[in-house]
Amino acid sequence: MRSRVSLDSVAIGTLLVLAALLGLVIFFGAQAGVRITVTLPEGGTIGPFQQLQLTFSEAVDPDLAEALISIQPPVDGNFNWLDSRTLQFVPTRPFEPGADYKLGARPGNLSTRGSVLKKEQSWDFRVRDPMVVYLLSGNEQSTLWKLNLSDNSTERISPEDLKILSFDTSRDGEFLVFTTANEKKGIDLWQLSRAGNDASLLLDCGIDRCTTPVISPDGARVAYVREAAGPGPDLPFGSPRIWVLDLQSRQNSAVYEDPQIIGYGPVWSPDSSKLSSYDGLADQIRLLDLQTGEQFIFPSGTGGAITWSPDSTRFLFTDVEQNENGLITRIRLADLPLNDTSTLIGDSDVRDYAYSSLAWSPVDDSFALGLRATEEKPYQVFSVIDIGILDGIVIADEEDFTYSTPSWDPWGNALLFQQFKLRGAFKPEIALWKPGFNEPLVIAQGILPHWLP
């Protein structure tokens, strides 16, 4: 007589096998302990502000986990937990260029439930050298180019058929945002990776003009100037207003609800918590604390951009004052914690030096400064000034030249700027200066130089 196996017996047997397999998985998993995964760029080469992400194989206690993590040589930064298994290290000071680093996790308890990291894990990485991105115009083209400072090689990174109007690079050097006109005669925002030649539309502005994008230092948002199209094709565009686009959520809105608040020239604080702009009708700088919503007003008749101290507590800007010698440009220092604004340079000037092109070093209390050499001639002298002693060195003073758009590399080791000769046929040049240089080094022809760390 042939025996029969009931369906219940088969089901029970299957469940027993699965339970045994699950038990084996749990047993061997417990024997292996918690595992950590870290994803680094190919070759282990990172940017100076690269965020390091560690993913644990199971939920862990944040305090216990952080105690086991180290970076050598040490670098200032903060831990940020995305969830119970994912930890980010966010540097507040840049990793040093060319240095070899080791991210390590030593064995130890990771939770009160018995989760343990049983074996030491480590990951090696080094910091890449920064590049320079600039705008090159000619032959009815306006494209972005990337310059490798180690071998002076150049590469076009934006499409030839897109005329770039303005752009910005992210602080971590991983992407760019640029503007270009669309078929509706508006201006859109586009995004481009560090590698280049992969441009994609970021924000369709339709018939509006979206210009001068500025990426927040944390890489999360883009501030830009938006001018609404007129109600008819022959009517002018509206007044400029500051808008902010969130790169993750794609939320896009005006910074100020009041349509009467206009502005251009947005500037982020280094910690991404504050945003400034200039109101040309009211002749004032408007500063918004994005965390508290508090607003600050600073009179200024020049329209020049502000430049921040590394700790985001102070900034420099220019203003003009009428005295017995006429209009005098002054450099003003705003100290937010002290709620104080004072004149740093200009109170005792007997003529106007037309101070401009300010750029605060990211590492100390020195700043780049352009000023008019003589009253009779418009050419400039470019200097680096120590705030503490109000003295410094001249870094560029070629006759008949003007200097603008200065920017420091993340370590304060080098200064990029644009120079232009006022007389004769001349193409704008991009120059590089470092401490110890007798004169700036011309590295390319073009405009609007930006670091690509």
C-alpha positions in Angstrom: 0.0 0.0 0.0 1.5 3.4 -1.1 1.9 5.9 1.7 0.8 9.5 1.3 2.4 12.6 2.7 -0.1 15.3 3.8 0.3 18.9 2.7 0.5 19.8 6.3 3.6 17.6 6.8 5.2 19.2 3.7 4.5 22.7 5.0 5.8 21.9 8.5 9.0 20.4 7.0 9.5 23.4 4.8 9.1 25.7 7.8 11.6 23.7 9.8 14.2 23.9 7.0 13.7 27.6 6.7 13.9 28.1 10.4 17.1 26.1 10.5 18.6 28.2 7.7 17.5 31.4 9.4 19.2 30.2 12.6 22.4 29.5 10.7 22.3 32.9 9.2 21.8 34.5 12.5 24.4 32.4 14.1 27.1 33.1 11.5 26.0 36.8 11.4 26.5 37.0 15.2 29.9 35.3 14.8 30.9 37.8 12.2 29.7 40.8 14.1 28.6 44.1 12.7 30.0 45.1 9.3 30.7 48.6 8.0 30.6 49.7 4.4 32.2 52.9 3.2 31.9 54.0 -0.4 34.8 56.2 -1.7 35.3 57.6 -5.2 37.3 55.4 -7.7 40.9 55.4 -6.8 40.2 56.6 -3.2 40.7 60.3 -4.2 38.3 62.8 -2.7 37.6 66.5 -2.6 38.6 68.7 0.3 35.1 68.8 1.7 34.1 65.2 0.9 31.4 63.8 3.2 32.4 60.3 4.4 29.4 58.0 4.7 29.5 54.8 6.8 26.7 52.2 6.6 26.4 49.7 9.4 24.9 46.2 8.7 22.4 46.8 11.5 21.1 49.5 13.8 23.7 50.8 16.2 23.9 53.2 19.2 25.2 56.6 17.9 27.4 57.4 20.9 29.0 54.0 21.0 29.6 54.0 17.2 31.1 57.5 17.1 33.5 56.5 19.9 35.0 53.8 17.6 35.5 56.0 14.5 38.7 57.9 13.9 40.4 59.8 11.0 44.2 60.1 10.8 45.6 62.6 10.5 42.8 64.3 12.5 40.5 66.8 10.7 37.8 69.1 12.2 34.2 67.9 11.5 30.9 66.7 12.8 29.0 63.5 12.8 25.5 63.5 11.2 23.2 60.5 11.5 20.9 60.0 8.5 19.2 57.0 10.2 20.1 54.3 12.8 22.5 52.6 10.4 23.9 55.5 8.4 26.5 57.9 9.7 28.1 60.8 7.8 31.3 62.6 8.8 31.0 66.2 7.6 34.3 68.1 7.6 34.2 71.7 8.8 37.8 72.4 7.7 39.1 71.0 4.4 41.2 67.8 4.2 44.7 68.8 3.3 45.7 68.6 -0.4 48.0 65.6 -1.3 47.8 64.2 2.2 47.2 60.5 2.8 44.3 59.8 5.2 42.9 56.7 7.0 39.4 56.3 8.2 39.3 53.6 10.8 36.8 51.8 13.0 38.3 49.8 16.0 36.6 46.8 17.6 34.0 47.4 20.3 30.4 47.4 21.3 27.9 49.1 19.0 24.7 48.7 21.0 23.4 47.6 24.4 21.8 44.6 22.6 25.1 42.9 22.1 26.0 44.2 18.6 29.7 44.2 18.3 32.3 45.3 15.7 34.7 42.3 16.1 37.4 43.2 13.6 39.1 46.5 12.9 38.2 48.1 9.6 40.0 50.9 7.7 39.8 52.8 4.4 42.6 54.8 2.8 42.0 58.0 0.8 43.9 61.1 -0.3 42.8 64.6 -1.4 42.9 65.6 -5.0 44.5 68.8 -6.3 42.0 71.6 -7.2 41.2 72.6 -10.7 40.1 75.9 -12.2 36.9 76.5 -14.2 36.4 79.6 -16.3 34.2 81.0 -19.1 35.7 81.4 -22.5 33.8 83.4 -25.1 34.5 83.8 -28.9 33.3 82.8 -32.3 29.7 83.1 -31.1 30.3 80.6 -28.4 30.5 80.9 -24.6 31.6 77.7 -22.9 33.0 76.4 -19.7 36.6 75.1 -19.6 38.4 73.2 -16.9 42.1 73.8 -16.3 44.4 71.2 -14.6 47.0 73.2 -12.7 49.4 70.2 -12.4 50.0 70.0 -16.2 48.2 73.1 -17.6 45.9 70.9 -19.7 42.5 72.3 -20.5 39.2 70.7 -21.4 35.8 72.0 -22.5 33.1 70.7 -20.2 29.9 72.4 -21.4 28.1 71.8 -24.7 29.2 74.0 -27.6 25.6 74.8 -28.5 24.8 76.3 -25.1 25.9 79.9 -24.5 26.8 80.1 -20.8 25.9 83.4 -19.1 27.0 82.8 -15.5 27.9 79.8 -13.3 29.0 78.6 -9.9 30.9 75.6 -8.6 30.0 73.6 -5.5 32.4 73.8 -2.5 33.0 70.0 -2.7 33.9 70.3 -6.4 31.5 67.7 -7.5 29.1 69.7 -9.6 28.4 73.1 -11.3 25.3 75.1 -11.9 25.1 77.5 -14.9 22.6 79.7 -16.8 21.8 79.8 -20.4 19.0 81.3 -22.5 16.0 79.1 -23.6 13.8 79.2 -26.7 11.2 81.4 -24.9 13.8 84.1 -24.4 14.0 83.3 -20.7 17.0 82.0 -18.9 17.2 78.6 -17.3 19.4 76.9 -14.7 21.4 73.9 -15.7 23.6 71.4 -13.8 26.9 69.8 -14.8 29.1 67.2 -13.1 32.7 67.6 -12.3 33.7 65.4 -15.2 31.7 67.6 -17.6 29.9 67.0 -20.8 26.7 65.7 -19.1 24.8 69.0 -18.8 21.1 68.6 -17.8 18.3 71.1 -17.2 18.0 71.9 -13.5 15.2 74.5 -13.5 13.0 75.5 -16.4 12.3 79.2 -15.9 10.1 79.6 -18.9 9.8 83.2 -19.9 11.5 84.5 -16.7 15.2 85.2 -16.4 17.0 83.1 -13.7 20.6 84.3 -13.4 23.7 84.4 -11.2 23.4 81.1 -9.4 25.2 80.7 -6.1 25.5 77.2 -4.6 25.3 77.0 -0.8 28.5 75.7 0.8 26.8 72.6 2.1 25.7 71.8 -1.5 22.0 71.6 -0.7 20.6 74.7 -2.3 21.1 77.2 -5.1 20.3 80.9 -4.6 19.7 82.9 -7.8 18.2 86.1 -9.1 14.8 85.9 -10.9 13.3 88.5 -13.0 9.6 87.9 -14.0 8.7 88.4 -17.6 6.6 91.5 -18.4 2.8 91.1 -19.0 3.5 91.6 -22.7 6.3 90.7 -25.2 7.4 94.4 -25.5 7.2 95.2 -21.8 10.3 95.1 -19.6 11.1 92.4 -17.1 10.2 92.8 -13.5 12.6 93.8 -10.7 15.2 91.3 -9.6 14.3 89.1 -6.6 16.3 86.4 -4.8 15.0 82.9 -5.1 16.3 79.6 -3.6 16.0 76.1 -5.2 16.4 73.1 -2.9 18.4 70.5 -4.9 16.9 67.5 -3.2 13.3 68.3 -2.9 13.2 70.7 -5.9 11.2 73.2 -3.8 11.7 76.6 -5.4 10.5 79.8 -3.9 11.3 83.5 -3.4 13.3 84.2 -0.3 11.1 87.1 0.8 7.3 86.9 0.6 7.1 90.7 0.2 7.3 91.4 -3.6 8.7 94.9 -2.8 11.9 93.4 -1.5 14.2 93.3 -4.5 17.8 92.2 -4.7 20.7 90.8 -6.7 24.2 89.4 -5.9 23.3 86.6 -3.5 26.1 85.5 -1.1 25.9 82.6 1.3 27.7 82.5 4.7 30.3 79.7 4.9 28.0 77.7 7.2 25.1 78.0 4.8 22.9 79.5 7.5 22.7 83.1 6.2 22.0 84.7 2.8 22.7 88.2 1.8 21.7 90.3 -1.3 21.8 93.9 -2.4 18.8 96.2 -2.9 19.9 98.8 -5.5 16.8 100.9 -5.0 17.2 101.2 -1.2 21.0 101.2 -1.4 21.3 98.6 1.3 22.5 95.0 1.9 19.8 92.8 3.3 20.9 89.8 5.3 18.5 86.9 6.2 19.3 84.3 9.0 17.6 81.2 7.4 17.5 79.4 10.8 15.8 82.2 12.8 14.1 84.2 10.1 15.8 87.4 11.5 16.7 90.1 9.0 19.5 92.7 9.1 19.9 95.8 7.0 23.3 97.5 6.2 23.4 100.7 4.3 25.7 100.6 1.2 25.8 102.7 -1.9 28.3 100.7 -3.9 26.5 97.4 -4.7 29.6 95.4 -4.1 29.3 91.8 -2.8 30.0 91.1 0.9 32.8 88.7 1.9 32.5 86.5 5.0 34.9 85.5 7.8 35.6 81.8 8.0 33.4 81.3 11.1 30.4 83.1 9.5 30.2 85.7 12.3 31.6 88.8 10.5 31.7 90.2 7.0 33.3 93.0 5.0 31.5 95.3 2.6 32.0 98.6 0.9 30.1 101.9 1.3 30.4 105.5 0.2 30.3 108.6 2.3 30.2 112.3 1.4 32.8 114.5 3.2 34.8 117.6 2.5 36.9 115.7 0.0 33.9 114.5 -1.9 32.6 110.9 -2.2 34.9 108.5 -0.3 34.6 104.7 -0.5 35.0 102.9 2.8 35.4 99.3 3.9 33.1 98.4 6.7 33.2 95.5 9.1 30.0 94.0 10.4 30.3 91.9 13.6 27.0 90.0 14.1 27.5 88.6 17.6 28.5 92.1 18.8 25.7 93.7 16.8 28.3 96.3 15.6 29.3 97.8 12.3 32.5 99.9 12.1 34.7 101.4 9.4 37.8 99.4 8.9 39.5 101.4 6.1 38.6 104.8 4.7 37.8 107.2 7.6 41.1 109.1 7.2 41.3 109.0 3.4 41.7 112.4 1.7 40.7 111.0 -1.7 38.6 108.2 -3.0 40.5 104.9 -3.5 37.4 103.1 -4.9 37.9 100.0 -2.8 36.4 96.9 -4.5 36.8 93.2 -5.1 37.0 92.0 -1.5 37.8 88.4 -0.7 38.3 87.2 2.9 40.7 84.3 3.3 39.1 81.0 4.4 41.7 80.4 7.1 42.7 83.7 8.7 42.0 87.5 9.1 43.4 88.6 5.8 41.6 89.6 2.7 42.2 90.6 -1.0 41.5 94.2 -1.9 41.4 96.2 -5.1 41.9 99.9 -5.1 42.5 102.8 -7.5 46.2 103.7 -7.7 45.8 107.4 -8.6 43.0 109.9 -9.0 44.1 110.7 -12.5 44.2 107.1 -13.9 41.6 104.3 -13.5 44.0 101.4 -13.2 44.1 99.4 -9.9 46.5 98.0 -7.3 45.6 94.6 -5.9 46.7 93.8 -2.4 46.3 91.3 0.5 45.6 93.1 3.8 45.8 91.8 7.4 42.8 93.0 9.3 44.7 93.0 12.6 47.3 95.5 11.6 45.6 97.0 8.5 48.8 96.5 6.5 49.7 94.1 3.8 51.4 93.4 0.5 50.8 94.4 -3.1 50.3 91.3 -5.3 49.5 93.0 -8.7 50.0 96.6 -9.8 50.6 96.5 -13.5 49.8 99.9 -15.0 46.6 100.2 -17.0 45.2 97.0 -15.5 42.1 96.3 -13.4 41.5 93.3 -11.2 38.2 91.6 -10.2 36.4 88.4 -9.1 39.0 87.2 -6.6 38.6 83.8 -4.9 40.8 81.8 -2.5 41.3 78.1 -2.7 39.8 76.1 0.3 43.1 76.3 2.2 43.9 80.0 1.6 47.1 79.0 -0.2 46.3 80.5 -3.6 44.2 83.4 -5.0 42.5 83.4 -8.4 41.4 86.6 -10.1 40.6 88.2 -13.4 42.6 90.9 -14.9 41.9 93.2 -17.8 44.0 95.8 -19.6 42.2 99.1 -20.1 44.2 100.3 -23.2 44.6 98.6 -26.6 43.4 95.3 -27.9 43.4 92.8 -25.0 41.6 89.7 -24.0 40.7 89.2 -20.3 43.1 86.9 -18.5 42.9 84.7 -15.4 45.8 85.0 -13.0 47.0 83.0 -10.0 48.9 84.3 -7.0 50.5 82.5 -4.1 52.6 83.7 -1.1 56.1 84.1 -2.3 55.2 85.0 -5.9 56.9 88.2 -7.2 54.0 88.7 -9.6 50.8 86.8 -10.5 51.0 83.9 -13.0 48.7 84.2 -16.0 47.1 80.7 -16.4 44.5 81.2 -19.1 42.5 83.6 -21.2 38.9 83.9 -20.0 36.6 85.4 -17.4 34.8 84.5 -14.1 37.4 82.0 -12.7 36.2 79.6 -10.0 38.0 76.9 -8.1 36.9 73.3 -8.7 38.2 71.6 -5.5 
